[in-house]
Amino acid sequence: MEPPSLPPPDDIARAAELIAQAEALVIGAGAGMGIDSGLPDFRGPGGFWRAYPALGQRGLDFYEVASPHTFDTDPALAWGFYGHRLALYRTTRPHAGFGILRRLSERLRHGAVVYTSNVDGHFQRAGFAADSVTECHGSIHHLQCTLPCSDDLWPADGFVPEVDAATCTLLNAPPACPRCGALARPAILMFGDGSWVDRRTRLQEARLQRWLATATRVVVIEIGAGTAIPSVRDFSHELLIGHGARLIRINPAEPAVPTRLDVALARPAATALLALAAALDDDG
Ligand SMILES: [Zn+2]
């Protein structure tokens, strides 16, 4: 005989109740979602330099390197950084929480959409349909011209970066714009970025708004989205106000929620989602 299972903790039980009553799910994801897949955490003092010691030795911080300006001044360094990330995101397997969310979305009448500030493409990799994902900061798997000479985007698939990790520099030829031959860059929003081609993101956002117009009983599960770069949090709050949605916020560091009807889960992403799955009888 199996021992009786323990009831879920109170916060998990309340979150499971919100999901059980939902007809549509919006998954909002920030950097904290990727940490449990083993992706580096750039946040906090030293986080970025722990991930990229070569940049620490040169005293270069995240905001300086992740900038379109660096593609002009030091393209080998800029592509050393983004090439390393591109290769890392291609080879990293999304953690179990992604599968839990995908199965959850299949149970709901209106299904689910994803709104993510992560550029890693991991929701698609975990089996989410491409047309259900909005990447508000773009995707590293797409390239654009650095000028840019047009608003063309193209897949990064053909580019295989060779990066010297000790110096964070690209060893092979960087990708070039097929239209004008200028240096190409990832089509993602960088710091101080006036040249990001956001056409793909704008189309995704328009599609998301059409879905929201028909969705009823919306619950937002927001995961690992901090206040430092608040795009995802701002979107969650818009849904609470504009669509009467309820919010489940998974965030170990900044879990506070706007109202008492919302639920704060002060836990890491994968831990919280596994506990939710257990409470919802999802055995994977
Ligand atoms: Zn060009």
Residues whose N, C-alpha, C, O or C-beta is under 5 A from the ligand:
A	BS01	ZN	C145 C149 C177 R179 C180 G181 A182
